[in-house]
Amino acid sequence: MATPNIVPRADSEGGLGTASKYWAAAYIDTITTTGNIVLPDNAKLLLGAGSDLQIYHDSNNSIIADTGTGNLLIRSGIVAIENAAGTENMATFTQDGAVELYCDNSKKFETTSGGITVTGSINAQGIQASSAVTAATIQLQGDLNVLNKAQTAYLTLADRDTSGS
């Protein structure tokens, strides 16, 4: 019969078990550490009765997998997604505020209380308004080229200085 005691490793470092003796499972109420919990590639941190939430690294990618029922919820006043180095914004989601999307750390899209703000060009296959515009102003800086349905001709609205100055 195996001993129920905690056995130091053979090299007396004070770890649990040895290379030839290890625990297949341990049931612990709380784990407190002042160091790291290190898992090798492809080893998963499994959460939930059916391992519904998995966090792991597969040698190429870092993965958070929600494989159970329900949603994966992230709760915070501000959720920021940054590049791997932590030096560039990619997206920011602010509670009761803006959603901001970035390209190369430059904000390109933002929701506002009045709609959206886009910085840069918009390329779209089509734009359709779902209601009549009655008291709105559309401002364009530069030319507006509208391609016809057959894609053979443009209607161009151009900002041209005709004063000769």
C-alpha positions in Angstrom: 0.0 0.0 0.0 1.3 3.4 -0.9 2.1 5.8 1.8 -0.3 8.8 2.3 2.6 11.1 3.3 4.1 13.9 1.3 7.5 12.6 0.2 10.3 15.0 -0.7 12.0 14.5 -4.0 15.1 12.4 -4.0 17.3 15.5 -4.5 15.9 17.0 -1.3 14.5 20.1 -2.9 11.3 19.7 -1.0 9.0 19.1 -4.0 6.2 16.6 -4.0 7.0 13.1 -5.3 9.9 12.0 -7.6 10.3 11.3 -11.3 9.2 7.7 -10.6 6.5 8.5 -8.0 3.9 11.2 -8.6 0.3 11.9 -7.8 -2.2 11.2 -10.6 -4.7 13.5 -8.9 -4.8 15.8 -5.9 -7.9 17.4 -4.4 -7.1 20.7 -2.8 -9.5 23.4 -1.5 -7.2 26.4 -2.1 -3.8 27.0 -3.7 -1.8 30.0 -2.6 1.5 30.8 -4.1 4.0 33.6 -4.1 5.6 32.2 -7.3 4.5 31.0 -10.6 2.4 28.0 -11.7 4.2 26.6 -14.7 2.6 24.3 -17.2 4.4 22.9 -20.2 3.1 23.3 -23.8 -0.2 21.5 -24.4 -0.9 21.1 -20.7 -4.3 22.7 -19.9 -5.7 24.6 -17.0 -9.1 23.0 -16.8 -12.0 24.7 -15.1 -15.5 23.5 -14.5 -17.0 20.1 -13.8 -16.8 19.1 -17.5 -13.5 21.0 -18.1 -15.7 23.6 -19.9 -13.1 26.4 -19.7 -9.6 25.5 -20.9 -6.5 27.8 -20.9 -3.4 26.5 -22.5 -0.5 27.1 -25.0 -0.1 24.6 -27.9 3.5 25.5 -28.8 2.3 28.0 -31.4 -0.8 29.7 -30.0 -2.2 30.8 -26.6 -5.8 29.6 -26.3 -8.8 30.3 -24.1 -11.4 27.8 -25.0 -15.0 28.0 -23.7 -16.3 24.6 -24.8 -19.4 24.3 -22.5 -22.8 25.8 -22.5 -23.3 29.5 -21.9 -21.1 32.4 -22.8 -17.6 33.5 -22.1 -18.0 36.7 -20.2 -15.4 39.3 -19.5 -16.5 41.7 -16.8 -14.6 45.0 -16.4 -15.2 48.8 -16.5 -12.7 49.0 -19.3 -11.5 46.0 -21.4 -8.3 46.8 -23.4 -6.7 44.5 -25.9 -3.1 45.3 -26.6 -0.3 43.8 -28.7 2.0 41.1 -27.2 4.5 43.7 -26.0 1.9 45.8 -24.3 3.0 48.9 -26.3 0.1 49.3 -28.8 -3.7 49.5 -28.4 -5.7 47.2 -30.6 -9.2 47.7 -29.1 -10.8 49.3 -26.0 -14.3 48.8 -24.7 -15.4 51.3 -22.0 -18.5 50.7 -19.9 -21.2 53.2 -20.8 -18.8 54.7 -23.3 -16.9 54.2 -26.5 -15.8 51.2 -28.3 -12.5 52.0 -30.0 -10.7 50.0 -32.7 -7.1 50.7 -33.7 -4.8 49.9 -36.6 -1.1 50.1 -35.9 -1.9 51.9 -32.6 -3.9 54.6 -34.5 -7.6 54.9 -33.6 -9.6 54.3 -36.7 -13.2 53.6 -35.4 -15.0 54.9 -32.3 -18.6 54.7 -31.2 -19.9 58.0 -29.7 -23.2 59.0 -28.0 -24.2 60.4 -31.4 -23.1 57.6 -33.7 -19.7 56.6 -34.9 -16.5 58.4 -35.8 -14.2 56.9 -38.5 -10.7 58.2 -39.1 -9.4 57.5 -42.6 -11.2 56.1 -45.7 -14.2 53.8 -45.8 -14.3 51.2 -48.5 -17.7 49.5 -48.7 -19.6 47.2 -51.2 -22.7 49.2 -50.5 -24.3 51.6 -48.1 -28.1 51.6 -47.4 -30.1 53.9 -45.2 -33.0 52.3 -43.4 -34.9 55.6 -42.8 -35.3 58.9 -44.4 -32.8 61.6 -43.6 -34.8 64.7 -42.7 -32.7 67.0 -40.5 -29.2 65.8 -40.9 -26.0 67.2 -42.5 -23.6 65.1 -44.4 -20.1 66.7 -44.5 -17.5 65.6 -47.0 -14.0 66.7 -47.1 -12.7 66.0 -50.5 -14.4 64.4 -53.5 -17.2 61.9 -53.4 -17.2 59.4 -56.3 -20.3 57.2 -56.7 -20.0 54.2 -59.1 -23.2 53.2 -60.9 -24.8 49.8 -60.6 -23.2 48.6 -63.8 -19.8 49.8 -62.5 -19.2 51.7 -65.7 -19.5 55.3 -64.7 -19.1 57.6 -61.7 -21.1 60.5 -60.4 -18.5 62.9 -58.9 -19.3 65.6 -56.4 -16.1 67.6 -56.1 -15.0 70.4 -53.9 -13.5 72.8 -56.5 -12.3 76.4 -56.0 -13.9 78.3 -58.9 -13.0 81.7 -57.6 -9.6 81.7 -59.4 -7.7 82.3 -56.3 
